[in-house]
Every structure is written in C-alpha cells, then in structure tokens.
Amino acid sequence: MKLKDNYQWSLVVPTSMGIRITPTAQGQPVHKSDTLFMQATSAESNVVSVAAYLGLPVKALTTFVKGSPIAQFIKDNLRSRHIAYEGKEVAQGGPWGFRHQINIADSGFGSRGPRVWNDRSGEVGRTLSIEDFNLERLFGQEGVQILHLSGLIGALSADTSRFCLELARAAKKYDTKISFDLNYRASFWTGREAELSDIFQEIASLSDILVGNEEDFQLCLGIEGPEAGGKGLSGKTDSFKGMIQNVKRSYPGTSVFATTLREVVNANNHLWGAIMLEGDTWHVIEPRPISVLDRIGGGDGFVGGLLYGILKGWEPEKWAQFGWATGALATTFLTDYGQPADEDQVWSIWKGNARVLR
C-alpha cells in the first residue's frame, strides 16, 4: 500500500474524548467499590496510541468543554501519550449543558464477566462539525498518511456523521489513505437506519482499509452474510471469510479487510486470533490463549498495530501479526489503551516470550 511521501501526520482520527472510571481494587465490580481510577479515553484515541507511543506523529480532531477541569485533564493526558490535538472550545451552557462522556466499567474476574455503563448525555463530542476544521490545511498543506474513522463517531449525531463523511471525501481528494472501523452500535442507529446506511456505504466506498465483524458488515453496509460456519472459532473463521468475499465484491476499491477473533474462556483467559485479507491473500492468525487483566480496548489495540505496520511499510503478514500482539498488549494494562515501550516488546508478545528482560 503506497502512502503519501510528504506529510506532517502519520495518522489522524476524529474522536469524542471522555473519561473512564474503574475500581482501584482490580477485578472488583463498580457497585461494590468506593474508590475509582479515572483515565481519559475514547476508542479512537486508543487506536492512535500505538503509533504515538512508538514515535509516529498523530493527531486527534475533537472538541472540548470550555473551562472544564475534565477537559484540562483530557488535554494533559493526550499530551502525555504524544497525541497532538485540535478542537473547538464549546461553552458548557450551565449545569445541564455540555460535558465529556463518562464510561463506567469494571474488568470482571474469573467467571464474572466485565460490565460497562456508558453515560453520554450532553456529550460535547456530538457537536463535532466540519466547519470547525480547515481541511485544506490539514490534508493539503500539512499532509496525512492515513485517516482513521470509527463508526462510533460516524453515528454519534447528525453533525458527526456529516463530519466523518466530509473528512473521508477530503482525504480521498488529497490522496490520503482511509481506514474505517465500522463499530456498529444499535442504540446509535435507532431511528436513523436509512440515513446512516447511506453515509456508511459512501465512507466504505472511499476506504482503503475496512475493519469489522459479521454484524458490522451486515448491519452497517447491508451485506448478505454467508451460511453459518461450524462451532467454535474455526467455524467463525470460515464464516468470516465468506462474508469478506461478499464485502469485497461490493467494495472492490478496498484493499485490506480485517477482524479479530475472540473466545472467552473466562474474564481473565481468552483465545485471541485475527483474520486479514490483503489483496487476494489471506492472513489468518489461529486463536492462541492470552491472559487478560482488562479486555476493554483489545480490538482498538489490534487496529492500532495493524495501521502501524502499514505506516512502517512492512510486509502485509507483519501487519496482522503486530496488530494481534498490540491487541493482546492492551489487555494487560489497567488503561483501555496499550502503551508499548518499543517494537521489541510487541514482537516478544507475538513470539510468546514473557521472560524477564534485563
């Protein structure tokens, strides 16, 4: 995949930043916890964190509540993660006005699964608007190698849907590659099915990289699913391959399709795999056992590693391998994003080498 040669940003992502709060006593449920750990979060910033920690220039396009201490906390966190940001300051509008989203979660433990409660009322990210950003400067003057879009932002509001679509159109105009993780959420689509279907299909038609599971492709893009595969992950692999063939026929301009495979043994032990189709070549990583501290963010970590491999110009086989490993890495952190020390650490995870490094 040939990327732009002249660029300031390796990776740019639109996102709605918020906070995530989890029990400080690891593994304990929220409703029985009185002390909570707060972090800045969004699925999209989770993705770009991989490239940011490994030294590539990345930027988040977002929006903030003016004067909010939470907004300041988020800005400080993004800087600490080496993520540049650009975004409008929106007045709160009183105590019942705008705020940053709140994600309340626990990691589960053993036979008790994780629980996540999303509180997005009054979310300032819903106001993201194309009028607030200079696309000619971003794509034409500064230059971007890959624009990564998430279906979560694409479906957040009418404004953010248009924002993502216009970003994709501008990226195409300036020869920036487009990555699109469909991320279907039923609650976001209720009452907007026809509108969002049209928008998602156009973004997909402009995309070079599509990420999603069978539900994503069927419900976001209206792709007919294949016959059900056999039981277990091997059957899911065959089923997904059939789905990808259907998607590829509908979107022949897309060159990379990818998804993760996960089977939950218990909250702390998963089987983790991945599938990628690059051109006409399949790259299948058979599910392997991984130990899980907190599963949230593993899928974002996979996408971040996949995009990092593409940005580095590696052979396609390594894209999927690195993505698998950065996804596994993310599940070992209390944050919902991985923080790789260097490439060697990631490749050690891929090789199954957890020995001490002195």
Short mmCIF file of the C-alpha atoms (twelve columns), coordinates in Angstrom:
data_MODEL
# 
_entry.id   MODEL 
# 
loop_
_atom_site.group_PDB 
_atom_site.id 
_atom_site.type_symbol 
_atom_site.label_atom_id 
_atom_site.label_alt_id 
_atom_site.label_comp_id 
_atom_site.label_asym_id 
_atom_site.label_seq_id 
_atom_site.Cartn_x 
_atom_site.Cartn_y 
_atom_site.Cartn_z 
_atom_site.pdbx_PDB_model_num 
ATOM 1   C CA . MET A 1   0.000   0.000   0.000  1 
ATOM 2   C CA . LYS A 2   1.652   3.233   -1.161 1 
ATOM 3   C CA . LEU A 3   1.344   6.121   1.301  1 
ATOM 4   C CA . LYS A 4   1.938   9.856   0.873  1 
ATOM 5   C CA . ASP A 5   5.604   10.880  0.875  1 
ATOM 6   C CA . ASN A 6   5.120   14.469  2.054  1 
ATOM 7   C CA . TYR A 7   3.236   14.605  5.349  1 
ATOM 8   C CA . GLN A 8   3.239   16.058  8.852  1 
ATOM 9   C CA . TRP A 9   0.895   13.456  10.321 1 
ATOM 10  C CA . SER A 10  1.166   9.696   10.005 1 
ATOM 11  C CA . LEU A 11  -2.299  9.154   11.447 1 
ATOM 12  C CA . VAL A 12  -5.272  11.452  12.101 1 
ATOM 13  C CA . VAL A 13  -8.501  10.464  13.844 1 
ATOM 14  C CA . PRO A 14  -11.738 12.283  14.723 1 
ATOM 15  C CA . THR A 15  -12.874 11.422  18.242 1 
ATOM 16  C CA . SER A 16  -15.087 12.363  21.178 1 
ATOM 17  C CA . MET A 17  -12.914 12.301  24.278 1 
ATOM 18  C CA . GLY A 18  -14.255 11.434  27.709 1 
ATOM 19  C CA . ILE A 19  -13.297 9.778   30.954 1 
ATOM 20  C CA . ARG A 20  -13.361 6.154   32.071 1 
ATOM 21  C CA . ILE A 21  -13.668 5.274   35.743 1 
ATOM 22  C CA . THR A 22  -12.882 1.810   37.085 1 
ATOM 23  C CA . PRO A 23  -12.455 0.328   40.590 1 
ATOM 24  C CA . THR A 24  -8.962  0.722   42.004 1 
ATOM 25  C CA . ALA A 25  -9.337  -2.753  43.549 1 
ATOM 26  C CA . GLN A 26  -8.664  -4.714  40.356 1 
ATOM 27  C CA . GLY A 27  -11.353 -7.205  39.456 1 
ATOM 28  C CA . GLN A 28  -13.982 -5.759  41.784 1 
ATOM 29  C CA . PRO A 29  -17.407 -4.652  40.466 1 
ATOM 30  C CA . VAL A 30  -18.325 -0.978  40.303 1 
ATOM 31  C CA . HIS A 31  -21.378 -1.277  42.533 1 
ATOM 32  C CA . LYS A 32  -19.226 -2.589  45.417 1 
ATOM 33  C CA . SER A 33  -16.365 -0.096  45.014 1 
ATOM 34  C CA . ASP A 34  -15.871 3.224   46.770 1 
ATOM 35  C CA . THR A 35  -12.559 4.277   45.208 1 
ATOM 36  C CA . LEU A 36  -12.260 4.663   41.443 1 
ATOM 37  C CA . PHE A 37  -9.415  5.256   38.995 1 
ATOM 38  C CA . MET A 38  -10.051 7.908   36.307 1 
ATOM 39  C CA . GLN A 39  -8.463  7.948   32.884 1 
ATOM 40  C CA . ALA A 40  -9.029  9.881   29.659 1 
ATOM 41  C CA . THR A 41  -10.493 7.684   26.978 1 
ATOM 42  C CA . SER A 42  -12.044 7.148   23.577 1 
ATOM 43  C CA . ALA A 43  -11.969 4.183   21.229 1 
ATOM 44  C CA . GLU A 44  -10.297 6.264   18.525 1 
ATOM 45  C CA . SER A 45  -7.519  7.656   20.737 1 
ATOM 46  C CA . ASN A 46  -6.920  4.051   21.821 1 
ATOM 47  C CA . VAL A 47  -6.159  3.212   18.186 1 
ATOM 48  C CA . VAL A 48  -3.655  6.022   17.581 1 
ATOM 49  C CA . SER A 49  -1.900  5.418   20.911 1 
ATOM 50  C CA . VAL A 50  0.087   2.531   19.408 1 
ATOM 51  C CA . ALA A 51  1.680   4.714   16.737 1 
ATOM 52  C CA . ALA A 52  2.064   7.643   19.163 1 
ATOM 53  C CA . TYR A 53  3.953   5.634   21.788 1 
ATOM 54  C CA . LEU A 54  6.169   4.173   19.061 1 
ATOM 55  C CA . GLY A 55  7.195   7.598   17.812 1 
ATOM 56  C CA . LEU A 56  4.966   8.424   14.843 1 
ATOM 57  C CA . PRO A 57  3.228   11.831  14.641 1 
ATOM 58  C CA . VAL A 58  -0.519  11.524  15.225 1 
ATOM 59  C CA . LYS A 59  -3.364  13.976  15.769 1 
ATOM 60  C CA . ALA A 60  -6.872  13.793  17.259 1 
ATOM 61  C CA . LEU A 61  -9.627  16.034  15.903 1 
ATOM 62  C CA . THR A 62  -12.027 16.613  18.779 1 
ATOM 63  C CA . THR A 63  -13.879 19.207  20.834 1 
ATOM 64  C CA . PHE A 64  -13.745 20.329  24.458 1 
ATOM 65  C CA . VAL A 65  -15.984 21.903  27.091 1 
ATOM 66  C CA . LYS A 66  -14.579 25.388  27.655 1 
ATOM 67  C CA . GLY A 67  -13.125 25.888  31.136 1 
ATOM 68  C CA . SER A 68  -13.867 22.322  32.241 1 
ATOM 69  C CA . PRO A 69  -11.343 20.671  34.582 1 
ATOM 70  C CA . ILE A 70  -12.170 17.385  32.844 1 
ATOM 71  C CA . ALA A 71  -11.235 18.950  29.501 1 
ATOM 72  C CA . GLN A 72  -7.906  20.031  31.006 1 
ATOM 73  C CA . PHE A 73  -7.363  16.512  32.374 1 
ATOM 74  C CA . ILE A 74  -8.007  15.096  28.876 1 
ATOM 75  C CA . LYS A 75  -5.639  17.560  27.181 1 
ATOM 76  C CA . ASP A 76  -2.874  16.777  29.670 1 
ATOM 77  C CA . ASN A 77  -3.409  13.053  29.121 1 
ATOM 78  C CA . LEU A 78  -3.269  13.339  25.331 1 
ATOM 79  C CA . ARG A 79  -0.015  15.281  25.577 1 
ATOM 80  C CA . SER A 80  1.429   12.599  27.871 1 
ATOM 81  C CA . ARG A 81  0.532   9.996   25.225 1 
ATOM 82  C CA . HIS A 82  2.272   12.043  22.477 1 
ATOM 83  C CA . ILE A 83  -1.075  12.693  20.749 1 
ATOM 84  C CA . ALA A 84  -1.463  16.177  19.247 1 
ATOM 85  C CA . TYR A 85  -4.985  17.529  19.271 1 
ATOM 86  C CA . GLU A 86  -7.075  20.186  17.591 1 
ATOM 87  C CA . GLY A 87  -10.587 21.141  18.602 1 
ATOM 88  C CA . LYS A 88  -13.096 23.863  19.320 1 
ATOM 89  C CA . GLU A 89  -13.871 25.022  22.866 1 
ATOM 90  C CA . VAL A 90  -17.643 24.819  23.462 1 
ATOM 91  C CA . ALA A 91  -19.284 26.721  26.332 1 
ATOM 92  C CA . GLN A 92  -20.876 24.411  28.873 1 
ATOM 93  C CA . GLY A 93  -24.127 26.365  28.835 1 
ATOM 94  C CA . GLY A 94  -24.930 25.899  32.502 1 
ATOM 95  C CA . PRO A 95  -25.040 22.830  34.768 1 
ATOM 96  C CA . TRP A 96  -27.399 20.994  32.396 1 
ATOM 97  C CA . GLY A 97  -25.345 21.765  29.294 1 
ATOM 98  C CA . PHE A 98  -22.436 20.029  27.613 1 
ATOM 99  C CA . ARG A 99  -19.908 17.687  29.204 1 
ATOM 100 C CA . HIS A 100 -17.468 14.956  28.240 1 
ATOM 101 C CA . GLN A 101 -18.744 11.389  28.045 1 
ATOM 102 C CA . ILE A 102 -18.350 9.079   31.052 1 
ATOM 103 C CA . ASN A 103 -17.554 5.370   30.727 1 
ATOM 104 C CA . ILE A 104 -18.078 3.430   33.976 1 
ATOM 105 C CA . ALA A 105 -16.576 -0.049  33.895 1 
ATOM 106 C CA . ASP A 106 -15.128 -2.978  35.745 1 
ATOM 107 C CA . SER A 107 -12.897 -5.692  34.325 1 
ATOM 108 C CA . GLY A 108 -14.732 -8.686  35.767 1 
ATOM 109 C CA . PHE A 109 -12.882 -11.593 37.285 1 
ATOM 110 C CA . GLY A 110 -12.906 -15.307 36.519 1 
ATOM 111 C CA . SER A 111 -16.482 -16.456 35.959 1 
ATOM 112 C CA . ARG A 112 -17.887 -12.928 36.495 1 
ATOM 113 C CA . GLY A 113 -17.785 -11.008 33.241 1 
ATOM 114 C CA . PRO A 114 -16.966 -7.295  32.842 1 
ATOM 115 C CA . ARG A 115 -19.734 -4.710  32.903 1 
ATOM 116 C CA . VAL A 116 -19.665 -1.337  31.146 1 
ATOM 117 C CA . TRP A 117 -22.113 1.533   31.658 1 
ATOM 118 C CA . ASN A 118 -21.927 4.385   29.136 1 
ATOM 119 C CA . ASP A 119 -23.220 7.791   30.227 1 
ATOM 120 C CA . ARG A 120 -23.187 10.011  27.119 1 
ATOM 121 C CA . SER A 121 -25.948 12.503  27.914 1 
ATOM 122 C CA . GLY A 122 -24.938 16.022  26.885 1 
ATOM 123 C CA . GLU A 123 -21.767 14.731  25.212 1 
ATOM 124 C CA . VAL A 124 -19.821 17.634  23.735 1 
ATOM 125 C CA . GLY A 125 -18.384 15.366  21.036 1 
ATOM 126 C CA . ARG A 126 -21.822 15.262  19.407 1 
ATOM 127 C CA . THR A 127 -21.194 18.859  18.256 1 
ATOM 128 C CA . LEU A 128 -18.144 17.970  16.122 1 
ATOM 129 C CA . SER A 129 -18.634 19.885  12.888 1 
ATOM 130 C CA . ILE A 130 -16.745 20.077  9.612  1 
ATOM 131 C CA . GLU A 131 -16.975 23.885  9.764  1 
ATOM 132 C CA . ASP A 132 -14.649 23.886  12.789 1 
ATOM 133 C CA . PHE A 133 -11.651 22.461  10.909 1 
ATOM 134 C CA . ASN A 134 -9.542  23.643  7.971  1 
ATOM 135 C CA . LEU A 135 -9.381  20.553  5.767  1 
ATOM 136 C CA . GLU A 136 -7.246  22.181  3.074  1 
ATOM 137 C CA . ARG A 137 -4.621  22.995  5.692  1 
ATOM 138 C CA . LEU A 138 -4.831  19.541  7.295  1 
ATOM 139 C CA . PHE A 139 -4.732  17.393  4.173  1 
ATOM 140 C CA . GLY A 140 -3.296  19.768  1.565  1 
ATOM 141 C CA . GLN A 141 -0.626  21.727  3.437  1 
ATOM 142 C CA . GLU A 142 0.299   19.559  6.436  1 
ATOM 143 C CA . GLY A 143 -0.410  16.202  4.828  1 
ATOM 144 C CA . VAL A 144 -1.793  12.990  6.344  1 
ATOM 145 C CA . GLN A 145 -0.785  9.430   5.509  1 
ATOM 146 C CA . ILE A 146 -3.831  7.642   6.984  1 
ATOM 147 C CA . LEU A 147 -7.174  8.985   8.204  1 
ATOM 148 C CA . HIS A 148 -8.806  6.539   10.618 1 
ATOM 149 C CA . LEU A 149 -12.577 6.747   11.051 1 
ATOM 150 C CA . SER A 150 -14.764 4.927   13.569 1 
ATOM 151 C CA . GLY A 151 -18.427 4.071   13.187 1 
ATOM 152 C CA . LEU A 152 -18.909 5.235   16.769 1 
ATOM 153 C CA . ILE A 153 -18.173 8.825   15.726 1 
ATOM 154 C CA . GLY A 154 -19.873 8.322   12.377 1 
ATOM 155 C CA . ALA A 155 -23.162 7.526   14.132 1 
ATOM 156 C CA . LEU A 156 -22.897 9.759   17.210 1 
ATOM 157 C CA . SER A 157 -25.044 12.588  15.807 1 
ATOM 158 C CA . ALA A 158 -26.119 14.116  12.505 1 
ATOM 159 C CA . ASP A 159 -23.234 16.585  12.818 1 
ATOM 160 C CA . THR A 160 -20.597 13.918  13.440 1 
ATOM 161 C CA . SER A 161 -21.960 11.744  10.632 1 
ATOM 162 C CA . ARG A 162 -21.506 14.606  8.170  1 
ATOM 163 C CA . PHE A 163 -18.126 15.392  9.744  1 
ATOM 164 C CA . CYS A 164 -16.799 11.883  9.088  1 
ATOM 165 C CA . LEU A 165 -18.188 11.812  5.550  1 
ATOM 166 C CA . GLU A 166 -16.607 15.168  4.650  1 
ATOM 167 C CA . LEU A 167 -13.298 14.074  6.181  1 
ATOM 168 C CA . ALA A 168 -13.347 10.948  4.020  1 
ATOM 169 C CA . ARG A 169 -14.127 12.954  0.882  1 
ATOM 170 C CA . ALA A 170 -11.303 15.406  1.634  1 
ATOM 171 C CA . ALA A 171 -8.849  12.594  2.399  1 
ATOM 172 C CA . LYS A 172 -9.648  10.982  -0.953 1 
ATOM 173 C CA . LYS A 173 -9.144  14.292  -2.735 1 
ATOM 174 C CA . TYR A 174 -5.661  14.657  -1.237 1 
ATOM 175 C CA . ASP A 175 -4.643  11.017  -1.731 1 
ATOM 176 C CA . THR A 176 -4.684  10.167  1.984  1 
ATOM 177 C CA . LYS A 177 -5.457  6.524   2.721  1 
ATOM 178 C CA . ILE A 178 -8.662  5.900   4.670  1 
ATOM 179 C CA . SER A 179 -9.187  3.288   7.396  1 
ATOM 180 C CA . PHE A 180 -12.776 2.655   8.574  1 
ATOM 181 C CA . ASP A 181 -13.678 0.551   11.620 1 
ATOM 182 C CA . LEU A 182 -17.438 0.102   11.290 1 
ATOM 183 C CA . ASN A 183 -18.150 -0.346  15.037 1 
ATOM 184 C CA . TYR A 184 -21.936 -0.841  14.800 1 
ATOM 185 C CA . ARG A 185 -23.917 0.185   17.884 1 
ATOM 186 C CA . ALA A 186 -27.660 -0.484  17.749 1 
ATOM 187 C CA . SER A 187 -28.516 2.324   20.186 1 
ATOM 188 C CA . PHE A 188 -26.751 4.866   17.944 1 
ATOM 189 C CA . TRP A 189 -28.616 3.695   14.836 1 
ATOM 190 C CA . THR A 190 -32.176 3.650   16.232 1 
ATOM 191 C CA . GLY A 191 -34.390 5.889   14.099 1 
ATOM 192 C CA . ARG A 192 -31.520 6.785   11.719 1 
ATOM 193 C CA . GLU A 193 -31.081 3.485   9.883  1 
ATOM 194 C CA . ALA A 194 -31.641 4.745   6.309  1 
ATOM 195 C CA . GLU A 195 -29.578 7.931   6.815  1 
ATOM 196 C CA . LEU A 196 -26.634 6.144   8.420  1 
ATOM 197 C CA . SER A 197 -26.699 3.282   5.942  1 
ATOM 198 C CA . ASP A 198 -26.188 5.738   3.071  1 
ATOM 199 C CA . ILE A 199 -23.375 7.570   4.900  1 
ATOM 200 C CA . PHE A 200 -21.555 4.416   5.975  1 
ATOM 201 C CA . GLN A 201 -21.777 2.938   2.492  1 
ATOM 202 C CA . GLU A 202 -20.230 6.050   0.948  1 
ATOM 203 C CA . ILE A 203 -17.422 6.135   3.511  1 
ATOM 204 C CA . ALA A 204 -16.791 2.418   2.906  1 
ATOM 205 C CA . SER A 205 -16.661 3.034   -0.842 1 
ATOM 206 C CA . LEU A 206 -13.864 5.585   -0.257 1 
ATOM 207 C CA . SER A 207 -11.947 3.413   2.224  1 
ATOM 208 C CA . ASP A 208 -8.716  1.538   1.625  1 
ATOM 209 C CA . ILE A 209 -8.962  -0.463  4.867  1 
ATOM 210 C CA . LEU A 210 -12.192 -1.860  6.351  1 
ATOM 211 C CA . VAL A 211 -12.377 -3.385  9.820  1 
ATOM 212 C CA . GLY A 212 -15.436 -5.075  11.277 1 
ATOM 213 C CA . ASN A 213 -17.141 -8.273  12.327 1 
ATOM 214 C CA . GLU A 214 -20.026 -10.045 10.601 1 
ATOM 215 C CA . GLU A 215 -22.628 -7.951  12.423 1 
ATOM 216 C CA . ASP A 216 -20.837 -4.734  11.407 1 
ATOM 217 C CA . PHE A 217 -20.769 -5.613  7.720  1 
ATOM 218 C CA . GLN A 218 -24.354 -6.806  7.640  1 
ATOM 219 C CA . LEU A 219 -25.964 -4.020  9.676  1 
ATOM 220 C CA . CYS A 220 -23.798 -1.076  8.582  1 
ATOM 221 C CA . LEU A 221 -23.366 -1.953  4.907  1 
ATOM 222 C CA . GLY A 222 -26.282 -4.294  4.220  1 
ATOM 223 C CA . ILE A 223 -24.002 -7.110  3.059  1 
ATOM 224 C CA . GLU A 224 -25.654 -10.515 2.956  1 
ATOM 225 C CA . GLY A 225 -23.990 -12.912 5.351  1 
ATOM 226 C CA . PRO A 226 -22.687 -16.356 4.398  1 
ATOM 227 C CA . GLU A 227 -24.105 -19.608 5.631  1 
ATOM 228 C CA . ALA A 228 -23.265 -20.218 9.261  1 
ATOM 229 C CA . GLY A 229 -19.973 -21.963 9.849  1 
ATOM 230 C CA . GLY A 230 -19.284 -24.780 12.262 1 
ATOM 231 C CA . LYS A 231 -18.972 -24.478 16.004 1 
ATOM 232 C CA . GLY A 232 -16.054 -22.721 17.662 1 
ATOM 233 C CA . LEU A 233 -13.560 -20.240 16.307 1 
ATOM 234 C CA . SER A 234 -12.618 -22.370 13.295 1 
ATOM 235 C CA . GLY A 235 -16.210 -22.187 12.120 1 
ATOM 236 C CA . LYS A 236 -16.245 -18.441 12.738 1 
ATOM 237 C CA . THR A 237 -13.096 -18.094 10.618 1 
ATOM 238 C CA . ASP A 238 -14.742 -19.831 7.673  1 
ATOM 239 C CA . SER A 239 -17.908 -17.775 8.122  1 
ATOM 240 C CA . PHE A 240 -15.976 -14.516 8.192  1 
ATOM 241 C CA . LYS A 241 -14.033 -15.406 5.062  1 
ATOM 242 C CA . GLY A 242 -17.330 -15.892 3.248  1 
ATOM 243 C CA . MET A 243 -18.563 -12.545 4.499  1 
ATOM 244 C CA . ILE A 244 -15.379 -10.785 3.376  1 
ATOM 245 C CA . GLN A 245 -15.771 -12.171 -0.127 1 
ATOM 246 C CA . ASN A 246 -19.252 -10.632 -0.226 1 
ATOM 247 C CA . VAL A 247 -17.940 -7.291  1.065  1 
ATOM 248 C CA . LYS A 248 -15.070 -7.262  -1.411 1 
ATOM 249 C CA . ARG A 249 -17.459 -7.732  -4.338 1 
ATOM 250 C CA . SER A 250 -19.430 -4.694  -3.154 1 
ATOM 251 C CA . TYR A 251 -16.341 -2.582  -2.387 1 
ATOM 252 C CA . PRO A 252 -13.684 -3.543  -4.934 1 
ATOM 253 C CA . GLY A 253 -11.660 -0.381  -4.246 1 
ATOM 254 C CA . THR A 254 -10.832 -1.530  -0.717 1 
ATOM 255 C CA . SER A 255 -7.544  -3.417  -0.468 1 
ATOM 256 C CA . VAL A 256 -7.457  -4.551  3.182  1 
ATOM 257 C CA . PHE A 257 -10.179 -6.208  5.279  1 
ATOM 258 C CA . ALA A 258 -9.572  -7.289  8.880  1 
ATOM 259 C CA . THR A 259 -11.185 -8.517  12.079 1 
ATOM 260 C CA . THR A 260 -10.251 -10.113 15.375 1 
ATOM 261 C CA . LEU A 261 -11.423 -13.473 16.693 1 
ATOM 262 C CA . ARG A 262 -12.098 -13.923 20.382 1 
ATOM 263 C CA . GLU A 263 -13.409 -16.768 22.502 1 
ATOM 264 C CA . VAL A 264 -13.879 -16.025 26.197 1 
ATOM 265 C CA . VAL A 265 -12.848 -18.920 28.431 1 
ATOM 266 C CA . ASN A 266 -13.352 -16.678 31.467 1 
ATOM 267 C CA . ALA A 267 -12.820 -12.982 32.185 1 
ATOM 268 C CA . ASN A 268 -9.061  -13.448 32.537 1 
ATOM 269 C CA . ASN A 269 -8.386  -16.080 29.884 1 
ATOM 270 C CA . HIS A 270 -9.273  -15.649 26.208 1 
ATOM 271 C CA . LEU A 271 -8.430  -17.242 22.903 1 
ATOM 272 C CA . TRP A 272 -7.285  -14.402 20.624 1 
ATOM 273 C CA . GLY A 273 -6.894  -14.544 16.851 1 
ATOM 274 C CA . ALA A 274 -7.226  -12.396 13.733 1 
ATOM 275 C CA . ILE A 275 -8.049  -12.544 10.039 1 
ATOM 276 C CA . MET A 276 -6.866  -10.162 7.329  1 
ATOM 277 C CA . LEU A 277 -7.415  -10.187 3.588  1 
ATOM 278 C CA . GLU A 278 -4.840  -8.079  1.726  1 
ATOM 279 C CA . GLY A 279 -5.476  -8.046  -1.995 1 
ATOM 280 C CA . ASP A 280 -6.214  -11.696 -2.717 1 
ATOM 281 C CA . THR A 281 -4.056  -13.057 0.103  1 
ATOM 282 C CA . TRP A 282 -5.483  -14.314 3.393  1 
ATOM 283 C CA . HIS A 283 -3.526  -13.897 6.605  1 
ATOM 284 C CA . VAL A 284 -5.067  -15.980 9.391  1 
ATOM 285 C CA . ILE A 285 -3.745  -15.984 12.945 1 
ATOM 286 C CA . GLU A 286 -5.174  -19.026 14.655 1 
ATOM 287 C CA . PRO A 287 -6.540  -18.180 18.122 1 
ATOM 288 C CA . ARG A 288 -3.992  -18.516 20.915 1 
ATOM 289 C CA . PRO A 289 -4.507  -18.256 24.696 1 
ATOM 290 C CA . ILE A 290 -3.841  -14.856 26.256 1 
ATOM 291 C CA . SER A 291 -4.124  -13.706 29.873 1 
ATOM 292 C CA . VAL A 292 -6.402  -10.715 30.338 1 
ATOM 293 C CA . LEU A 293 -6.219  -8.009  33.003 1 
ATOM 294 C CA . ASP A 294 -8.899  -5.831  31.333 1 
ATOM 295 C CA . ARG A 295 -10.338 -6.793  27.956 1 
ATOM 296 C CA . ILE A 296 -11.642 -3.328  27.003 1 
ATOM 297 C CA . GLY A 297 -9.502  -1.818  24.237 1 
ATOM 298 C CA . GLY A 298 -8.099  -5.032  22.793 1 
ATOM 299 C CA . GLY A 299 -9.863  -4.542  19.466 1 
ATOM 300 C CA . ASP A 300 -8.680  -0.935  19.249 1 
ATOM 301 C CA . GLY A 301 -5.162  -2.128  20.025 1 
ATOM 302 C CA . PHE A 302 -5.364  -4.570  17.122 1 
ATOM 303 C CA . VAL A 303 -6.375  -1.822  14.685 1 
ATOM 304 C CA . GLY A 304 -3.632  0.454   16.017 1 
ATOM 305 C CA . GLY A 305 -0.960  -2.189  15.470 1 
ATOM 306 C CA . LEU A 306 -2.301  -3.074  12.024 1 
ATOM 307 C CA . LEU A 307 -2.135  0.578   10.946 1 
ATOM 308 C CA . TYR A 308 1.327   0.954   12.457 1 
ATOM 309 C CA . GLY A 309 2.595   -1.934  10.347 1 
ATOM 310 C CA . ILE A 310 1.151   -0.326  7.225  1 
ATOM 311 C CA . LEU A 311 2.674   3.039   8.114  1 
ATOM 312 C CA . LYS A 312 6.079   1.410   8.611  1 
ATOM 313 C CA . GLY A 313 5.921   -0.178  5.157  1 
ATOM 314 C CA . TRP A 314 6.262   -3.754  6.414  1 
ATOM 315 C CA . GLU A 315 5.198   -6.857  4.533  1 
ATOM 316 C CA . PRO A 316 1.425   -7.477  4.942  1 
ATOM 317 C CA . GLU A 317 1.925   -10.623 7.013  1 
ATOM 318 C CA . LYS A 318 3.553   -8.493  9.710  1 
ATOM 319 C CA . TRP A 319 0.630   -6.030  9.790  1 
ATOM 320 C CA . ALA A 320 -1.699  -8.673  11.185 1 
ATOM 321 C CA . GLN A 321 0.929   -10.159 13.490 1 
ATOM 322 C CA . PHE A 322 1.810   -6.805  15.029 1 
ATOM 323 C CA . GLY A 323 -1.887  -5.940  15.366 1 
ATOM 324 C CA . TRP A 324 -2.583  -9.233  17.134 1 
ATOM 325 C CA . ALA A 325 0.258   -8.520  19.555 1 
ATOM 326 C CA . THR A 326 -0.702  -4.877  20.276 1 
ATOM 327 C CA . GLY A 327 -4.271  -6.028  20.884 1 
ATOM 328 C CA . ALA A 328 -3.001  -8.635  23.348 1 
ATOM 329 C CA . LEU A 329 -0.747  -5.975  24.905 1 
ATOM 330 C CA . ALA A 330 -3.697  -3.638  25.536 1 
ATOM 331 C CA . THR A 331 -5.460  -6.300  27.634 1 
ATOM 332 C CA . THR A 332 -2.507  -6.323  30.061 1 
ATOM 333 C CA . PHE A 333 -2.983  -2.648  31.033 1 
ATOM 334 C CA . LEU A 334 -5.388  -1.042  33.511 1 
ATOM 335 C CA . THR A 335 -5.900  1.685   30.898 1 
ATOM 336 C CA . ASP A 336 -8.024  0.734   27.890 1 
ATOM 337 C CA . TYR A 337 -5.142  1.524   25.541 1 
ATOM 338 C CA . GLY A 338 -1.804  -0.222  25.174 1 
ATOM 339 C CA . GLN A 339 1.388   1.661   25.939 1 
ATOM 340 C CA . PRO A 340 4.166   -0.197  24.125 1 
ATOM 341 C CA . ALA A 341 7.699   0.568   25.289 1 
ATOM 342 C CA . ASP A 342 9.140   -0.275  21.877 1 
ATOM 343 C CA . GLU A 343 8.632   -2.587  18.908 1 
ATOM 344 C CA . ASP A 344 10.696  -5.336  20.535 1 
ATOM 345 C CA . GLN A 345 8.238   -5.572  23.408 1 
ATOM 346 C CA . VAL A 346 5.383   -6.104  20.959 1 
ATOM 347 C CA . TRP A 347 7.275   -8.716  18.940 1 
ATOM 348 C CA . SER A 348 8.114   -10.566 22.163 1 
ATOM 349 C CA . ILE A 349 4.374   -10.873 22.813 1 
ATOM 350 C CA . TRP A 350 3.887   -12.232 19.309 1 
ATOM 351 C CA . LYS A 351 6.654   -14.790 19.877 1 
ATOM 352 C CA . GLY A 352 5.262   -15.809 23.265 1 
ATOM 353 C CA . ASN A 353 8.372   -14.664 25.059 1 
ATOM 354 C CA . ALA A 354 7.437   -13.329 28.512 1 
ATOM 355 C CA . ARG A 355 10.843  -13.844 30.078 1 
ATOM 356 C CA . VAL A 356 12.384  -11.026 32.102 1 
ATOM 357 C CA . LEU A 357 14.436  -8.524  30.119 1 
ATOM 358 C CA . ARG A 358 17.491  -7.159  31.926 1 
# 
